[in-house]
Amino acid sequence: MTEQNYAHHAHQPKLTYVAGAFTLIAMISVVAAWFLGWLWRDLGILSLSIAVAALVAISRLYIVRLQDRIILLEMKIRGAELLTPERETRLSHLRPKQVVALRFASDNELGDLLDKAVRENLSPDQIKREVKHWRPDLLRT
């Protein structure tokens, strides 16, 4: 992502626009089917299906993104409680998905795993595989 500033800070939900466009097409097609024949009904059903699929995708995407933001905050708090200031700073060297993967590490292994993740630039999957004592996340959607 480029640096954010006032000129381009607003969120542009492209999938929402897609869903809205297909919903409009579906509504027009259903009305057209009443007046112009049932051939338009199939276009309406297809458009409505695409709109629903787009909205389901948006829902899942937003849920996961929101949970990741919450986990990042949780890990900052957890890091402040468990890590040295030097190690706490290392959390900022990781990509968000790497920090999200670290949440599974037990309190005792978090610091060492954090060091290894930064040093070796481990992927989120590699970080999870390195966890010896799993800290479950039973509230993830």
KOLMARFI-814184 format. One record per residue (C-alpha): x, y, z. Coordinates in pm, whole numbers, plus 32768, in hexadecimal, padded with zeros to 4 digits. Example, Ala and Ser with C-alpha at 12.3 -4.5 7.8 and 13.67 -1.06 7.14 Angstrom:
2
[[84CE, 7E3E, 830C]] [[8557, 7F96, 82CA]] 
END
This chain:
141
[[8000, 8000, 8000]] [[807D, 815C, 7FB1]] [[809D, 8259, 80C7]] [[7F48, 82C9, 813B]] [[7EEB, 8438, 8146]] [[7DB3, 850E, 8131]] [[7DA3, 84F9, 7FB4]] [[7D77, 837F, 7FB2]] [[7D1D, 830A, 810E]] [[7BB3, 82AD, 80CA]] [[7B5F, 813C, 80AB]] [[7AD6, 80DC, 7F55]] [[7A12, 7F96, 7F87]] [[7A1F, 7F12, 7E21]] [[7967, 7DCF, 7E72]] [[784C, 7E9A, 7F0A]] [[782B, 7F58, 7DC4]] [[7828, 7E0F, 7D03]] [[771B, 7D82, 7DE8]] [[764F, 7EC1, 7DC6]] [[7669, 7EBD, 7C4B]] [[75F8, 7D55, 7C33]] [[74DD, 7D94, 7D2A]] [[7467, 7EB3, 7C4E]] [[747C, 7DD6, 7B18]] [[73B6, 7CC9, 7BD0]] [[72A7, 7DBF, 7C36]] [[7289, 7E4C, 7AD6]] [[7280, 7CEB, 7A45]] [[716B, 7C7C, 7B2E]] [[7099, 7DAD, 7AD9]] [[70E4, 7D77, 7966]] [[7079, 7C0B, 7989]] [[6F21, 7C7C, 79FF]] [[6EF2, 7D67, 78DA]] [[6FCD, 7CDA, 77C2]] [[6FC6, 7B63, 77F7]] [[706B, 7A5B, 78CC]] [[71AD, 7A51, 7803]] [[7227, 7B72, 78DE]] [[71E9, 7AA8, 7A1B]] [[731E, 79D1, 79E2]] [[73FB, 7B04, 79CA]] [[7362, 7B7F, 7B10]] [[73A5, 7A37, 7BC3]] [[750C, 7A2E, 7B43]] [[7549, 7B97, 7BA8]] [[74B5, 7B61, 7D00]] [[758F, 7A2D, 7D2F]] [[76C8, 7AF4, 7CD5]] [[7660, 7C0B, 7DC3]] [[762E, 7B16, 7EE2]] [[777D, 7A6E, 7E9A]] [[782B, 7BC2, 7E9E]] [[7785, 7C1E, 7FE8]] [[77EA, 7AD1, 8084]] [[7951, 7B0E, 8011]] [[794A, 7C6E, 80A4]] [[78C0, 7BEB, 81EB]] [[79D3, 7AE7, 8210]] [[7AE6, 7BD6, 81A5]] [[7A79, 7CE1, 829C]] [[7A50, 7BEA, 83BA]] [[7BAE, 7B5E, 838D]] [[7C49, 7CB7, 8362]] [[7B9C, 7D35, 849C]] [[7C0A, 7C05, 8563]] [[7D6F, 7C35, 84EA]] [[7D66, 7D9E, 8564]] [[7CE6, 7D2B, 86B7]] [[7DF4, 7C1F, 86CB]] [[7F00, 7D22, 8678]] [[7E85, 7DF4, 879A]] [[7E77, 7CC3, 887C]] [[7FDD, 7C69, 881D]] [[8055, 7DCA, 886D]] [[7FBB, 7DAE, 89C6]] [[803E, 7C4D, 89F5]] [[8196, 7CBB, 897D]] [[8199, 7DDA, 8A76]] [[8151, 7CE3, 8B8C]] [[823C, 7BC9, 8B24]] [[8358, 7C55, 8A50]] [[8484, 7D2E, 8A93]] [[8472, 7E88, 89F4]] [[8570, 7E16, 88EF]] [[849E, 7CE8, 8890]] [[8363, 7DB8, 889A]] [[83FB, 7E97, 878E]] [[843B, 7D65, 86B4]] [[82C5, 7D2A, 8695]] [[82B7, 7E5D, 85B4]] [[83B2, 7DB6, 84C8]] [[82B8, 7CA6, 8472]] [[819E, 7CB3, 8376]] [[8040, 7CAA, 840E]] [[8002, 7B3F, 83A7]] [[8146, 7AD8, 8453]] [[80D8, 7B81, 8597]] [[7F84, 7ADB, 8578]] [[8034, 798A, 855A]] [[8103, 79D0, 8693]] [[7FC9, 79E1, 8768]] [[7FCB, 7864, 877D]] [[811A, 785D, 8835]] [[810E, 7820, 89AA]] [[8184, 7935, 8A8F]] [[82CC, 787D, 8AD3]] [[832B, 7854, 8965]] [[82A8, 799D, 88D6]] [[83EF, 7A5F, 88FA]] [[84D1, 7957, 885E]] [[83DD, 7915, 8744]] [[83BF, 7A89, 8702]] [[853C, 7AA1, 86E8]] [[8547, 797C, 85F6]] [[8426, 7A05, 8525]] [[84D9, 7B54, 84FD]] [[8632, 7ABD, 84C5]] [[85C1, 79B9, 83C3]] [[8494, 7A79, 8338]] [[83B4, 794D, 8377]] [[8269, 7939, 82C0]] [[812B, 792B, 8393]] [[8112, 77B4, 834F]] [[827D, 777D, 83B6]] [[8241, 7841, 84F7]] [[8116, 7766, 854E]] [[81E1, 762A, 8509]] [[82ED, 76A2, 85FC]] [[81F9, 76C2, 871F]] [[8240, 75B1, 881F]] [[812F, 7600, 891D]] [[7FFD, 7670, 885F]] [[7F2A, 7788, 88EF]] [[7DD4, 7748, 8853]] [[7CFE, 785A, 87BA]] [[7BA2, 77CE, 87ED]] [[7AF0, 7915, 879C]] [[7B6A, 7939, 8633]] [[7A50, 7941, 8533]] 
END
